[in-house]
Amino acid sequence: AGDIRINTNIVTGVTQDQEGIIWVGTDHGGVNLINKKNQSVNFLLTDAEDHTTISQNSIYSVYKDSSNNIWLGTYKQGVSYYNNSKAMFRLFRHKVSDPNSLPFEDVNRFAEDAKGNLWIGTNGGGLIYFDRTRKRYSVFRHNPSDPESLSNDVVVSLYIDHEQKLWVGTYFGGLNCYDGKKFKRFRHNPSDTNSISDNSIWEIFEDSRNNLWIGTLSGGLNRYDRKKNIFHHYRVEDGQSLHSNYISAIVEDSKGNIWLGTSNGIDVYDQEHNRFRYLGHADEDSSSLSNNNVITLLFDSKKRLWAGTREGLNLLDKSNNT
């Protein structure tokens, strides 16, 4: 067998799966997987912090059933079962024993950069950058003594703009813009009408005209003017725009209209004519929005709008707004 080395000599069971891999059950060595084509061995070993691994490293019996599922009988830890056809999720989690594992498990948001790496916004653990190739995590936390650090460790929204700058919305910490070196902070200032309207930033979206839209928890909608460095506000109080100051979702249709999911239905902003229209729930109308508490919006590849609400999923028929 050349260089094939199993990790222990006490073999308790052998089978071959449908891919031609030889499964070797061992005492204290878990399962040795022998690949005959490239003369290599991989090992299945238990990990106390990962429930998807085998339950024990002492395997007493190996059995392949008629559906090509593999069953492993273990020493005092029950039966482990493997189904190759099941689409299994890879689980990324924090492991005390592994300093290279995910640093913080409570995850709110994701954004993918041009390199295919991930920004991960957490619920109290700051901002995490995951290098997919190197499988390495970097953590960015709020530092009270550094005004160029992240403003708050609870990240609730993320967006990468056309300049590849990362916009980070926080819970009560305002908005941040990260240019790869430092965080620039935008906070609500009651005495400055051009400042951002709220410090809890629920949604960030850049439209096809490179306008940056910011949805807040209680301050309505903001449009950021990069040249003048000011924020334009849209609020319920205006009387002509929003039906709620809590903005949960922002998307754009093919005509450049901005669709806003709120806690009181969907507001649509026609940028060309500077006017809003409204789609909401009506008790007497079964073809209206199922619930006004809109959590997420999506335009699919057929340009159809899907709205996820507190009471089910809605698909908009644009021909008659039902």
Secondary structure as GFF3:
##gff-version 3
##sequence-region A 1 322
A	DSSP	beta_strand	11	16	.	.	.	ID=ss1
A	DSSP	beta_strand	22	26	.	.	.	ID=ss2
A	DSSP	beta_strand	31	35	.	.	.	ID=ss3
A	DSSP	beta_strand	40	44	.	.	.	ID=ss4
A	DSSP	beta_strand	59	64	.	.	.	ID=ss5
A	DSSP	beta_strand	70	74	.	.	.	ID=ss6
A	DSSP	beta_strand	79	82	.	.	.	ID=ss7
A	DSSP	beta_strand	107	112	.	.	.	ID=ss8
A	DSSP	beta_strand	118	122	.	.	.	ID=ss9
A	DSSP	beta_strand	127	131	.	.	.	ID=ss10
A	DSSP	beta_strand	136	140	.	.	.	ID=ss11
A	DSSP	beta_strand	155	160	.	.	.	ID=ss12
A	DSSP	beta_strand	166	170	.	.	.	ID=ss13
A	DSSP	beta_strand	175	178	.	.	.	ID=ss14
A	DSSP	beta_strand	183	186	.	.	.	ID=ss15
A	DSSP	beta_strand	201	206	.	.	.	ID=ss16
A	DSSP	beta_strand	212	216	.	.	.	ID=ss17
A	DSSP	beta_strand	221	225	.	.	.	ID=ss18
A	DSSP	beta_strand	230	234	.	.	.	ID=ss19
A	DSSP	three_ten_helix	236	238	.	.	.	ID=ss20
A	DSSP	beta_strand	247	252	.	.	.	ID=ss21
A	DSSP	beta_strand	258	262	.	.	.	ID=ss22
A	DSSP	beta_strand	265	270	.	.	.	ID=ss23
A	DSSP	beta_strand	275	279	.	.	.	ID=ss24
A	DSSP	beta_strand	294	299	.	.	.	ID=ss25
A	DSSP	beta_strand	305	309	.	.	.	ID=ss26
A	DSSP	beta_strand	312	315	.	.	.	ID=ss27
###
